[in-house]
Amino acid sequence: MPLDRWLNEYAANAVRHTTLKNYRHMAEQVKRELGGKQISSVTTEDVQRMYRRLREQGRIHPDEAHGAALSASTVRHIHAMLHLAMDTAVREHIIAWNPTVHATPPKAERGEFAAALAEIGYPFADVTDDPAYKYFLKARS
């Protein structure tokens, strides 16, 4: 099942508008890496290779601050979205098995969460600079 079909027929009815918007952005990155392959021919090795390339040069619009690399957290979010889409394809008998099951997304580094939110355009990505947030963290420790 092409990702666009999954987004329009399944995800659109199951997730919030903002999540769907983020899924569409992530799907563009997946299609850029795997787009030429039929879904039935995507292997775990293909998925693993995609994760590595996304970590190294997955940013659609590289910038001075981050270069072309995506954070591990962002790649993990892409993994989660792709895993859901592939699971749906298995349930619909489009593919026999989900190649993301045995793929290993990169381990998220501490402090990457806010950076990952900023990468996908989350509007509150700068929450870590907020004094109230810093007070909250200090109170918790």
Disulfide bonds with the S-S distance in Angstrom:
none
